[in-house]
Amino acid sequence: MTKAIRIHATGGPEVMVWEDVPTPEPGAGEVLIKHEAVGLNYIDVYFRSGLYKAPSMPLTIGMEGAGTVLALGSGVTSFAVGDRVAYAGPIGGYATERTIAADRVIKLPAAIDFTTGAAMMLQGMTAQYLLRRTHRVQRGETIVIHAAAGGVGLIICQWARHLGATVIGVVSTAAKAELAKANGADHVLIGHDNLPAEVKRITGGAMVPVVYDSVGKDTFNASIDSLAPLGLMVSFGNASGPVPPIDVGLLGAKGSLYLTRPSLATYTAKRGDLETCAGELIDVVSKGIVKIQVKQTFPLKDAAAAHRALEARKTTGSTVLIP
């Protein structure tokens, strides 16, 4: 037997139950991983609450982890028992052991510890595709990133600064503002109410070519109003709730804007894209360009407490659950 956090019905943090489950056997093309650390991400809340539909019940949530390969399914030749690995992808991470398709797993260099590995894959690869593919940030550009002191936000602040961009970060508290500044944000706003006016002031009226918005409903309009003509609105999360339906004519009226709702699953669906995305992340982390900041750890069995802290905006950086 192994242990896992499972939900039998959607709801608040209290629906997560720490229970015994049979140790899974790796099928064809799969590996069995013993988790050393499991990442916490807002998408876990979406599945737990029912905002995102569960594939089945009971459900083990969790999209990210790092550990050691315990067993190989038939046909797996790219990994060996004992390999250090990490992943961000198929749901099922809140467990001491899990099976996963081998083509979703990346080898973790010895220089990166398991806690960092678990914390960096989903958030770090999200930052990679946002900065290098959704909008390829160029030296001299000014960008806006919401939740700048969160896991993805801190990575984007550091990485974008390395790329030569000017970063405007948006946060909810003064303490988070200091954290964002310490990690590369050139300008930090507490709250989004005056975002368009502040962007106009900072850019001398030019506004910005891209806004990265993981907050959703509460910040969408301010984000749209901060864009330059032909700018790109990147809505990649719903921390405040989903964005209501919009009239597409708004995009024309605001300056022939572009709108996208990207996901890591799409950007890493092909093995080659996953390897490129993870490879660039591992490179910047290994070189110290991006420091993955694990600010909170919780025992995996106490995942409910971690969810409460995350939803109350009491966390900064990354949070890791330890089996």
FISETOR-332580 format. One record per residue (C-alpha): x, y, z; residue number from 1; chain. Coordinates in nm, 4 decimals, always signed. Layout:
residues N
PT        X        Y        Z pos unit
PT        X        Y        Z NUM    A
...
***
This chain:
residues 323
PT        X        Y        Z pos unit
PT  +0.0000  +0.0000  +0.0000   1    A
PT  +0.0918  +0.3629  -0.0449   2    A
PT  -0.0601  +0.6844  +0.0951   3    A
PT  -0.2396  +0.9555  -0.0989   4    A
PT  -0.4572  +1.2598  -0.0555   5    A
PT  -0.7845  +1.1871  -0.2346   6    A
PT  -1.1116  +1.3705  -0.2803   7    A
PT  -1.4417  +1.1836  -0.3069   8    A
PT  -1.6431  +1.4979  -0.3856   9    A
PT  -1.5477  +1.8518  -0.4815  10    A
PT  -1.5556  +2.1301  -0.2253  11    A
PT  -1.3345  +2.3141  +0.0222  12    A
PT  -0.9999  +2.1992  +0.1638  13    A
PT  -1.1824  +1.9711  +0.4073  14    A
PT  -1.2762  +1.7291  +0.1251  15    A
PT  -0.9141  +1.6118  +0.0961  16    A
PT  -0.8603  +1.2811  +0.2776  17    A
PT  -0.5259  +1.1168  +0.3647  18    A
PT  -0.5803  +0.7451  +0.3026  19    A
PT  -0.4250  +0.4139  +0.2038  20    A
PT  -0.4359  +0.3216  -0.1641  21    A
PT  -0.2913  +0.0228  -0.3497  22    A
PT  +0.0625  +0.0751  -0.4764  23    A
PT  +0.0219  +0.1268  -0.8516  24    A
PT  +0.1954  -0.0948  -1.1065  25    A
PT  +0.3530  +0.0809  -1.4041  26    A
PT  +0.1858  -0.0084  -1.7313  27    A
PT  +0.3388  -0.0087  -2.0762  28    A
PT  +0.5356  +0.3107  -2.1313  29    A
PT  +0.5066  +0.4174  -1.7668  30    A
PT  +0.7397  +0.4573  -1.4700  31    A
PT  +0.6657  +0.4263  -1.0989  32    A
PT  +0.8016  +0.7210  -0.8998  33    A
PT  +0.8643  +0.7457  -0.5264  34    A
PT  +0.7973  +1.1089  -0.4464  35    A
PT  +1.0467  +1.3032  -0.2391  36    A
PT  +0.8514  +1.6272  -0.2840  37    A
PT  +0.5244  +1.7365  -0.4442  38    A
PT  +0.4495  +2.0830  -0.5786  39    A
PT  +0.1458  +2.2905  -0.4789  40    A
PT  -0.0215  +2.4947  -0.7520  41    A
PT  -0.3423  +2.6904  -0.7911  42    A
PT  -0.4663  +2.4410  -1.0480  43    A
PT  -0.4929  +2.1940  -0.7567  44    A
PT  -0.7521  +2.4241  -0.6018  45    A
PT  -0.9439  +2.4371  -0.9305  46    A
PT  -0.9723  +2.0566  -0.9437  47    A
PT  -1.0531  +2.0276  -0.5732  48    A
PT  -1.3242  +2.2936  -0.5875  49    A
PT  -1.4787  +2.1666  -0.9099  50    A
PT  -1.3910  +2.4688  -1.1257  51    A
PT  -1.2006  +2.2195  -1.3423  52    A
PT  -1.3858  +1.8933  -1.4002  53    A
PT  -1.2309  +1.5847  -1.2373  54    A
PT  -1.1671  +1.2948  -1.4770  55    A
PT  -1.3150  +1.0534  -1.2207  56    A
PT  -1.3800  +1.0077  -0.8492  57    A
PT  -1.2199  +0.9468  -0.6088  58    A
PT  -0.9448  +1.1731  -0.7370  59    A
PT  -0.5829  +1.2240  -0.6365  60    A
PT  -0.5041  +1.5835  -0.7295  61    A
PT  -0.1592  +1.7351  -0.7864  62    A
PT  +0.0219  +1.8127  -1.1097  63    A
PT  +0.3893  +1.8252  -1.0141  64    A
PT  +0.6512  +1.6285  -0.8270  65    A
PT  +1.0075  +1.5039  -0.8011  66    A
PT  +1.1539  +1.1772  -0.6819  67    A
PT  +1.3187  +0.8511  -0.7784  68    A
PT  +1.2190  +0.5904  -1.0352  69    A
PT  +1.1214  +0.2685  -0.8537  70    A
PT  +1.0070  +0.0522  -1.1459  71    A
PT  +0.9700  +0.0567  -1.5226  72    A
PT  +0.6791  -0.0522  -1.7350  73    A
PT  +0.7308  -0.2493  -2.0549  74    A
PT  +0.8920  -0.0591  -2.3391  75    A
PT  +1.0560  +0.2083  -2.1237  76    A
PT  +1.4184  +0.2487  -2.2293  77    A
PT  +1.4872  +0.6167  -2.1594  78    A
PT  +1.4939  +0.5762  -1.7783  79    A
PT  +1.6485  +0.3358  -1.5293  80    A
PT  +1.5505  +0.2382  -1.1763  81    A
PT  +1.7118  +0.4903  -0.9414  82    A
PT  +1.7006  +0.7856  -1.1818  83    A
PT  +1.6228  +1.1216  -1.0252  84    A
PT  +1.3248  +1.2703  -1.2099  85    A
PT  +1.0702  +1.5505  -1.2033  86    A
PT  +0.7526  +1.6253  -1.3930  87    A
PT  +0.4609  +1.8620  -1.4359  88    A
PT  +0.1621  +1.7175  -1.6079  89    A
PT  -0.0913  +1.4420  -1.5544  90    A
PT  -0.2972  +1.4727  -1.2373  91    A
PT  -0.2170  +1.2386  -0.9475  92    A
PT  +0.0738  +1.3965  -0.7605  93    A
PT  -0.0564  +1.4037  -0.4002  94    A
PT  +0.0718  +1.0546  -0.3259  95    A
PT  +0.3829  +0.8945  -0.1819  96    A
PT  +0.4172  +0.6900  -0.5026  97    A
PT  +0.2601  +0.7258  -0.8453  98    A
PT  +0.2796  +0.5972  -1.2000  99    A
PT  +0.3159  +0.8346  -1.4915 100    A
PT  +0.3860  +0.8094  -1.8640 101    A
PT  +0.7621  +0.8079  -1.9142 102    A
PT  +0.7379  +1.0643  -2.1950 103    A
PT  +0.6049  +1.3189  -1.9420 104    A
PT  +0.9071  +1.2848  -1.7125 105    A
PT  +1.2367  +1.4765  -1.7194 106    A
PT  +1.5665  +1.3681  -1.5634 107    A
PT  +1.6641  +1.5952  -1.2759 108    A
PT  +2.0337  +1.6927  -1.2569 109    A
PT  +2.2122  +1.6131  -0.9313 110    A
PT  +2.2778  +1.9855  -0.8845 111    A
PT  +1.9044  +2.0487  -0.8331 112    A
PT  +1.7568  +1.9048  -0.5138 113    A
PT  +1.4192  +1.7315  -0.5031 114    A
PT  +1.2424  +2.0160  -0.3234 115    A
PT  +1.3521  +2.2625  -0.5907 116    A
PT  +1.2663  +2.0101  -0.8613 117    A
PT  +0.9137  +1.9689  -0.7307 118    A
PT  +0.8651  +2.3426  -0.6943 119    A
PT  +0.9983  +2.4480  -1.0320 120    A
PT  +0.8486  +2.2281  -1.3009 121    A
PT  +0.4932  +2.3541  -1.3436 122    A
PT  +0.5587  +2.7144  -1.2472 123    A
PT  +0.8973  +2.7310  -1.4190 124    A
PT  +0.7841  +2.5742  -1.7448 125    A
PT  +0.4811  +2.8038  -1.7385 126    A
PT  +0.7182  +3.0999  -1.7114 127    A
PT  +0.9271  +2.9591  -1.9971 128    A
PT  +0.6440  +2.9298  -2.2470 129    A
PT  +0.4935  +3.2647  -2.1440 130    A
PT  +0.8220  +3.4518  -2.1879 131    A
PT  +0.9713  +3.2605  -2.4809 132    A
PT  +0.6732  +3.1434  -2.6886 133    A
PT  +0.3372  +3.3054  -2.6053 134    A
PT  +0.5101  +3.6427  -2.6330 135    A
PT  +0.8824  +3.6266  -2.6951 136    A
PT  +1.0028  +3.8998  -2.4642 137    A
PT  +1.2672  +4.1235  -2.6164 138    A
PT  +1.5330  +4.3433  -2.4582 139    A
PT  +1.3936  +4.6902  -2.3940 140    A
PT  +1.0286  +4.5879  -2.3675 141    A
PT  +0.8147  +4.6686  -2.0653 142    A
PT  +0.5816  +4.3942  -1.9414 143    A
PT  +0.3174  +4.3583  -1.6697 144    A
PT  +0.2994  +4.0505  -1.4459 145    A
PT  +0.0188  +4.0047  -1.1934 146    A
PT  +0.0780  +3.8077  -0.8710 147    A
PT  +0.4428  +3.9061  -0.9063 148    A
PT  +0.5375  +3.7605  -0.5665 149    A
PT  +0.3812  +3.4211  -0.6388 150    A
PT  +0.5597  +3.1160  -0.7713 151    A
PT  +0.5254  +3.1940  -1.1427 152    A
PT  +0.5536  +3.5665  -1.0768 153    A
PT  +0.8911  +3.5516  -0.9031 154    A
PT  +1.0312  +3.3327  -1.1810 155    A
PT  +0.9017  +3.5697  -1.4500 156    A
PT  +1.0454  +3.8729  -1.2688 157    A
PT  +1.3916  +3.7153  -1.2569 158    A
PT  +1.3865  +3.5668  -1.6064 159    A
PT  +1.2410  +3.8752  -1.7763 160    A
PT  +1.4990  +4.0968  -1.6069 161    A
PT  +1.7716  +3.8648  -1.7405 162    A
PT  +1.6209  +3.9036  -2.0882 163    A
PT  +1.6524  +4.2805  -2.0600 164    A
PT  +1.2866  +4.3683  -2.0058 165    A
PT  +1.1471  +4.6260  -1.7654 166    A
PT  +0.9053  +4.4510  -1.5297 167    A
PT  +0.5954  +4.6074  -1.3753 168    A
PT  +0.4751  +4.3739  -1.1018 169    A
PT  +0.1340  +4.3807  -0.9361 170    A
PT  +0.0950  +4.2408  -0.5832 171    A
PT  -0.1526  +4.2542  -0.2932 172    A
PT  +0.0627  +4.3630  +0.0049 173    A
PT  +0.3658  +4.5761  +0.0902 174    A
PT  +0.5627  +4.2675  +0.1970 175    A
PT  +0.4946  +4.1055  -0.1392 176    A
PT  +0.6032  +4.4264  -0.3106 177    A
PT  +0.9425  +4.4076  -0.1413 178    A
PT  +0.9784  +4.0437  -0.2465 179    A
PT  +0.8966  +4.1220  -0.6085 180    A
PT  +1.1442  +4.4124  -0.6129 181    A
PT  +1.4151  +4.1895  -0.4671 182    A
PT  +1.3601  +3.9469  -0.7540 183    A
PT  +1.3848  +4.1820  -1.0469 184    A
PT  +1.0640  +4.3824  -1.0684 185    A
PT  +1.1528  +4.7404  -1.1633 186    A
PT  +0.8172  +4.8836  -1.0588 187    A
PT  +0.5696  +4.7246  -0.8167 188    A
PT  +0.2078  +4.8260  -0.7632 189    A
PT  +0.0061  +4.7210  -0.4595 190    A
PT  -0.3375  +4.6495  -0.5998 191    A
PT  -0.4574  +4.6854  -0.9576 192    A
PT  -0.7037  +4.9750  -0.9293 193    A
PT  -0.4645  +5.2310  -1.0802 194    A
PT  -0.2797  +4.9886  -1.3072 195    A
PT  -0.3583  +5.1531  -1.6445 196    A
PT  -0.2697  +5.5003  -1.5148 197    A
PT  +0.0540  +5.3763  -1.3598 198    A
PT  +0.1492  +5.1863  -1.6761 199    A
PT  +0.0829  +5.5032  -1.8760 200    A
PT  +0.3051  +5.7024  -1.6397 201    A
PT  +0.5867  +5.4477  -1.6368 202    A
PT  +0.5876  +5.3991  -2.0154 203    A
PT  +0.5401  +5.7668  -2.1040 204    A
PT  +0.2046  +5.6885  -2.2604 205    A
PT  +0.3225  +5.3982  -2.4760 206    A
PT  +0.1563  +5.1278  -2.2613 207    A
PT  +0.2837  +4.7664  -2.2771 208    A
PT  +0.2954  +4.4977  -2.5480 209    A
PT  +0.1921  +4.2161  -2.3132 210    A
PT  +0.0192  +4.1589  -1.9793 211    A
PT  +0.0537  +3.8248  -1.8004 212    A
PT  -0.2558  +3.7823  -1.5829 213    A
PT  -0.3158  +3.4788  -1.3593 214    A
PT  -0.5696  +3.6533  -1.1339 215    A
PT  -0.8627  +3.6479  -1.3739 216    A
PT  -1.1977  +3.8149  -1.3065 217    A
PT  -1.0804  +4.0941  -1.0757 218    A
PT  -0.7932  +4.2189  -1.2930 219    A
PT  -0.9022  +4.1475  -1.6499 220    A
PT  -1.0331  +4.4957  -1.7366 221    A
PT  -0.7342  +4.6748  -1.5827 222    A
PT  -0.5031  +4.4458  -1.7767 223    A
PT  -0.6805  +4.5128  -2.1063 224    A
PT  -0.6598  +4.8874  -2.0435 225    A
PT  -0.2828  +4.8650  -1.9875 226    A
PT  -0.2049  +4.7301  -2.3345 227    A
PT  -0.0620  +4.9208  -2.6295 228    A
PT  -0.2409  +4.8890  -2.9642 229    A
PT  -0.1907  +4.5374  -3.1037 230    A
PT  -0.0935  +4.4243  -2.7533 231    A
PT  -0.1391  +4.0729  -2.6188 232    A
PT  -0.3563  +3.9906  -2.3175 233    A
PT  -0.2357  +3.6606  -2.1690 234    A
PT  -0.4949  +3.5227  -1.9266 235    A
PT  -0.3317  +3.2152  -1.7751 236    A
PT  -0.5147  +3.1709  -1.4450 237    A
PT  -0.8292  +3.2388  -1.2418 238    A
PT  -0.7192  +3.3006  -0.8831 239    A
PT  -1.0046  +3.5504  -0.8314 240    A
PT  -1.2520  +3.3506  -1.0393 241    A
PT  -1.2995  +3.2922  -1.4116 242    A
PT  -1.3189  +3.5873  -1.6495 243    A
PT  -1.6820  +3.6494  -1.7531 244    A
PT  -1.7710  +3.6171  -2.1215 245    A
PT  -1.6571  +3.9208  -2.3177 246    A
PT  -1.7732  +4.0955  -2.6321 247    A
PT  -1.4947  +4.0381  -2.8838 248    A
PT  -1.5661  +4.3857  -3.0179 249    A
PT  -1.3960  +4.5135  -2.7028 250    A
PT  -1.0637  +4.3946  -2.8414 251    A
PT  -1.1111  +4.6088  -3.1496 252    A
PT  -1.2263  +4.9107  -2.9563 253    A
PT  -0.9268  +4.8925  -2.7224 254    A
PT  -0.6706  +4.8856  -3.0028 255    A
PT  -0.6976  +4.5675  -3.2119 256    A
PT  -0.5778  +4.3623  -2.9168 257    A
PT  -0.4985  +3.9923  -2.9040 258    A
PT  -0.6293  +3.7626  -2.6298 259    A
PT  -0.5051  +3.4144  -2.5436 260    A
PT  -0.5789  +3.1596  -2.2716 261    A
PT  -0.2739  +2.9311  -2.2873 262    A
PT  -0.1988  +2.6132  -2.0932 263    A
PT  +0.1200  +2.4257  -2.0166 264    A
PT  -0.0413  +2.1041  -2.1426 265    A
PT  -0.0729  +2.2459  -2.4938 266    A
PT  +0.2740  +2.3993  -2.5012 267    A
PT  +0.4392  +2.0733  -2.3870 268    A
PT  +0.2113  +1.8202  -2.5589 269    A
PT  +0.4927  +1.7091  -2.7918 270    A
PT  +0.7914  +1.5411  -2.6284 271    A
PT  +1.0314  +1.7702  -2.8137 272    A
PT  +0.8545  +2.0796  -2.6847 273    A
PT  +0.8578  +1.9396  -2.3289 274    A
PT  +1.2313  +1.8726  -2.3504 275    A
PT  +1.3014  +2.2223  -2.4854 276    A
PT  +1.0826  +2.3896  -2.2242 277    A
PT  +1.2257  +2.1912  -1.9321 278    A
PT  +1.5777  +2.2189  -2.0709 279    A
PT  +1.5679  +2.5989  -2.0798 280    A
PT  +1.4276  +2.6043  -1.7266 281    A
PT  +1.6929  +2.3671  -1.5929 282    A
PT  +1.9597  +2.5796  -1.7632 283    A
PT  +1.8572  +2.9105  -1.6017 284    A
PT  +1.8081  +2.7471  -1.2612 285    A
PT  +2.1406  +2.5614  -1.2779 286    A
PT  +2.3210  +2.8867  -1.3697 287    A
PT  +2.1556  +3.0793  -1.0857 288    A
PT  +1.9787  +3.3168  -1.3265 289    A
PT  +1.6484  +3.2071  -1.1752 290    A
PT  +1.6314  +3.1069  -0.8096 291    A
PT  +1.3347  +2.8898  -0.7182 292    A
PT  +1.2117  +3.0182  -0.3852 293    A
PT  +1.0390  +2.7585  -0.1717 294    A
PT  +0.8867  +2.9820  +0.0935 295    A
PT  +0.6557  +2.7244  +0.2549 296    A
PT  +0.6606  +2.3494  +0.3119 297    A
PT  +0.3824  +2.1333  +0.4549 298    A
PT  +0.3593  +1.7605  +0.5196 299    A
PT  +0.1667  +1.6039  +0.2324 300    A
PT  -0.0894  +1.4718  +0.4814 301    A
PT  -0.1608  +1.8359  +0.5753 302    A
PT  -0.2402  +1.9431  +0.2198 303    A
PT  -0.5658  +2.1011  +0.3402 304    A
PT  -0.3701  +2.3529  +0.5483 305    A
PT  -0.1541  +2.4329  +0.2464 306    A
PT  -0.4645  +2.4957  +0.0338 307    A
PT  -0.6105  +2.7260  +0.2980 308    A
PT  -0.2900  +2.9300  +0.3072 309    A
PT  -0.2733  +2.9489  -0.0729 310    A
PT  -0.6348  +3.0583  -0.1128 311    A
PT  -0.5996  +3.3186  +0.1629 312    A
PT  -0.3024  +3.4705  -0.0250 313    A
PT  -0.0804  +3.3990  +0.2735 314    A
PT  +0.1887  +3.2301  +0.0644 315    A
PT  +0.4708  +3.3760  -0.1420 316    A
PT  +0.6989  +3.2036  -0.3888 317    A
PT  +0.6567  +2.8276  -0.4119 318    A
PT  +0.5011  +2.5809  -0.1694 319    A
PT  +0.6079  +2.2167  -0.1482 320    A
PT  +0.4360  +1.9198  +0.0141 321    A
PT  +0.6680  +1.6610  +0.1696 322    A
PT  +0.5458  +1.2963  +0.1773 323    A
***
